[in-house]
């Protein structure tokens, strides 16, 4: 393995995090620090022993030199597959690129054609090395024209290895967001109307009619309990604002955590994405949530608050009310609770999701807000 890359990974994860939603997952901070120091020392000794040669390779070059094997489900770690899964994603796709490729995908569907937005994004990333800062709409338009003319994605890809990597990486991040779904509308008397659709099938986590402000603080320092990196996206709002399920899935964690306060963790049906909603409201944080429950995209799952930063339950320990939204990506079972977790910066995605905000109505008791529309996926278990 590239030694310089190993040292970079170890340094990046020098503050190994407790999994903030897994109750009881606590390792002594002193023990973690000692372990990391030993790892860093061994890595440095290895570096001195073998030398690094002419300088560090870029991350793009390393990705391009490796083979990635897509997997439908996170696999258990074994000697055979330890090198076969992705260990990090630097997701820099802009909201504009997401919108353009989505529109191309839906337009193709309406013409009776197939053109995956993930394929388009992977082709763009293979050309720009994953850096979308200079993205222009014309780039997607040119790719669409070439694909419609009959060229294959593998022939278009500037770098085929990068194309394979980004296809797998973006499929994991975005795989459940576009496709077929059934839109279910609920009237005041409880009558449901259903319509089969195709397109964007995820929602903003903040219900329509409620103001909020995005606070782009992914990667910022946090010090409560122990020093660590903030791996979520904070959405500032008012206490009681309905929080909506972004994607359909099942509730994996629900309850109190001293860092996230009242929180909910929802796993996508394909197992690749884990959505984390934290700092929910004191007193009544949830809308009939429990572990194991299937949740549809667009359903109100809880209410924004400022709980957390307390070992004692139901305490407002956060200075300002906000929703901490997190998205963890999983390629291998070892990444669920391990030091090598992958969390994605949601700043661009929350902007992208904001075009789809669900409207809410009072519940039967007239005390809380619930969804009037939700999306049911074909893959939702019976």
N, C-alpha and C positions, 0 to 999 in steps of 0.2 A: 504493500500500500504506500502511496505517496506520503513520505514522512512529514514534509512541510504541511500538507493538507491535514494530517492527523493532529499536528500541534495546533493548527488553527481551530479545528473542531474542539479540541480540549480547552483551548483558551476561551472560545465562545461560550462554552458551557461550564466555565469555571464556577459559576454560582448555580450548581445543580438545583433545580427547582423541585419542591414538593409538588405533586400533582394536586392542584388546588381544589379539585372536585372529588378526590378519592379519600374518604374519611379514613383516618388511621394510617395513611401512607406518610410516615414521618421517619426520616433518618436523622441522626444527630448531626447538627451543622458542623461540629468539630470533626466528626468522622468523615464527612463529605470533603471538607477542606483538606484533611490529611491525605485522603485518597487521591484527590486531584493533584496535590503537590507531588505525590509519588509518580503519578502518570506523567506529569509535565517533566519531571526530572528524568524519568526513563526515556521519554521522547527526545529530550535534549542530548542525553548521552548517546542515543542511537544516531542522532543527527551528526554529532561530532565523530562518531565511529565510521560512518559510511560516507559522510560528505553529501552535499546537496547538488553539486555540479554547477551549472551555469546560471542558476536563478530559478525562482518559482514559476511554475506553469500557471496560467490563468484558470479560473474555475471553468470557463467555457471550454478550454482545451482539455481539461480533465474529463468533463462530461462527454466530450466528443470521442474520447479514447476508450470509453467503457461501453459495455453491452448491458442493456436494461431489458428485463423480461417482464412484460405486463402480467399482473395477477388479478384474478377476479375477487379474491378474498385475501385479507391479511393472513400471512402464513406464519407458522411457528418457526422459530430460529433453529437452524440445523447447519451442519457442516456443508451441506450441499447448497443452501440458499443464502448464506451469509453475505454474498457479494451481489445478489440479484435484485435487491430492492433499493429504491431511492431513499437517500438519507437527509436530503435538504431541498427545499424549494424556495427560491427567492422570487416571489410572485410580484411582478412590477407591471402587470397588464393594466392599462388605464381604463377608466370608465368609458371613454370614447371608443377605444378599440373593442371593448366588450359590447357596446351598443351596435357598432357597425357590423361586427361578425354575427351578432344575434339577428339583426335585420336580414342579412344575407341568408342565414339558415332558414328563417321563417319564409322568406320570399321564395326560396328554392322549394320548400315544402308545398307552398301554395301553387307552384307550377307543376307539381308532381315529380320533382327531382329531389335528390338527396345531396346536401352540402353541409356538413357538420361545422358549426362555429368553432369547435375545438380543433378541427383540422386546419381551419384558416388561421387560428391563433398560433398553432404549432408551426405552421409555415412562416408566419411573421417572425416568431421567436427564433427559428432556425436562421433567419436572415439577419436579425438585429442582435443576436446573442442573448435574448431575453430582456433587452433594454427597450422599453416602449416610450421613453421620454420624447423621442422625436417622431412619434407615430403620426401619420397623415391618413385620412380616409381613402385617398387614392390608392394606397397600398393594398387595402382590402379589395377595392374595385378591380384592380388589375389581376389579383389572384382569382377572383370570381370569374372574370372573363376567360382566363386560361383554363380553369377547371370546366367551365361550360363548353369550351372549345374541344374538350376531350383529353386534355393532359392529365396525367396521374399525379397525385400529391408527391409521391416518391421521386418523380421526374422533375417536379418543380422545386423541391427542397434544395436550398443552397448547400446545406450540410445535412446529410441524411441521418447521421448519428444524433445530431442535435434535434432534428425533427422527431426521431423516435423517442428521445428523452422527454421533450416538451409535450408530445402527444400523451405519454403516460402521466406526466406531472399534472398537466392541465385537465386531463380526464378525471384525476382524483379530486382536484379542487372544484371543478365545474360540472362534473358528470351528472349530477341530479338536477341541474338548474333549468335545462331546456329539454322539451320533449312532449309527449302526449299526456294529457291529464283530463280529469272531469271537474269542471267548475260547478260547485254546489252553492246555490243561493238559498238562504233561509228567510222566509217572510215573518211578519210579526206574529202570525198564528201558528208558526212552526212548520208550515208547508215548505217542502224543499223542491227546488227546480234544478235539474242537472243539464249540463251542456258539455259535450265532448269537444276538446280544444287541442291546439298544438302551439307551443311557444314558451315564453318565460313562465316558469311554474314555481317561482319562489317569491317571497315577499320581503319588504323592509321589516325589520324587527320592531319598528315604531308604527302604531296604528295611525290611520289618516285622521286629520283634524287636531293633532297634537304637535306642538312646536318642539323642535329639538335642535341641538348644535353638535356637529361632529368635532371631536377633539382628537386630533391625529397624534397620539402619544405611544404608538407601538414602538417598543424598544427602549422606552424611557426607564429610568432607574426607579426601583421601589425598595423600601427599607423596612416595612412593617414585618416583624418576625425574623427576617433575614434579608440580606441584600440580594436582589435578583433583577431580572429584566421584565418589564411589563410586556406580556405577549397577547394583549387584546386591544380592542378598539373601544374607546369610551364615547358614549352618546349621552350628552347632557340633556336633561329634561325635567319635567315636573313629577313629583311623587304621585303615584296612582296612574300614570300613563300606561295604557295597555301595551304589553309586550307580546309580540306575535311570533309564532314559529316560522322561521325563515324557510325551511325545507321540511318535508314530511320525514318521519322516522319514529323511533321509539325512545321513551324516556329511560336513560341509563342511570342517571343520578338525579336525586331530588331531595333537598334537605339543607341543613345548616353546614357551613364550612367557615372557619374563623377568618379566612382571607376573603372569600367571596360572599360571605353572609348567606342569605337565602338564595339558592342557586338551582338551576336546572341544566342538565346535560342531555342533549338529544343526539342519538346516533342515526345516521342515514341508513336506509335499508341495505345499501351495498357494503356498509361497514367502513367506508373510506373516510367519511367526514363526521366529526364530533363538534356540535354547536354548543357553546357554553354561554349561558345567560346568568349574570351574577349581580349582586347588590339589590335584590328585589325588596319589595316594600315590607316594612315592619308590620307585624300583626296579621296581615292577610296577604302573603306574597304570591299565592298560586291560584289558578283557576282550575280546580279539580285535577291536579296533576299527581301522579304516583309512578314509581319505578315499574317499568314494563309496559306502560300504556302506549298505544299507538297514537301518534299525533299527526294531524294533517297540516300541510302548509297553509298558513293564514289563520289558524286557530289562535285565540288569545290563550297564552300559557301562564301569564302572571302579570305583575304590575311593578313598574319602575319604582325604585326606592334608594336607600343609602345604607343598607345593612352591611355588616362585616367588620373586619379588623377587631374582632373580639372572640375570645374563647367561649364566652357566654352567649347563649342563643338569643335571637331577636333583639339585637342591639344595633342602633344606628351609630356605627363607628366611622363612617365615611363623611368627609367634610361637605361634599356637594352631591345632591341626588343625580344619579346617572345609571345607565345600563352599561355594564362591561360585557361586550360581545366578543367571543373568541371562536376561532375555527381551527381545529386540529386535524391534520391529515395523517392517515395511517396506511402504510404499505406493508408493514410487518407487525406481528403481535408484540415484538419487543419494544415498539415505539409507543405503545399505549401508556405505560407507566415509567418507561426508562428515561435515561438521561438524554436520549437522542430523539425526543419529541419534536414534531414539526408543527409550528403554529404560523398561520398566514396573516399578513397585514391586511385588514379588512377596509382600509380607507377607501380605495377605489370601488370595492364591491358594495359597500353601503351606499355610495353615490349611485351606482348602477341599480341596486335594488329599490332605490327611492321612487322609481317610476311606478312601482307596484305596491301601494299601501292599502291595507284592508280597512274597510269602514266597520265600525262597531255600533252596537245598540245596547240598551240596558237589558240586564238579565231578567228572569221572571220576577225576582224580588225587587227589582229596580235599584239595586245597590251597586252592582258592578257592571262593567262593559264586557260584552262578548262579541264574537265575530258574526257577521251576517253573510260572509262569503268565505269559503275555503276550497282548497284544491285537493282532490283525491287522485293518487297515482295508480297506474295499472299494476305496479309491483307491490302495492300495499297488501300485506298478508290478510287473509280472510279472518 
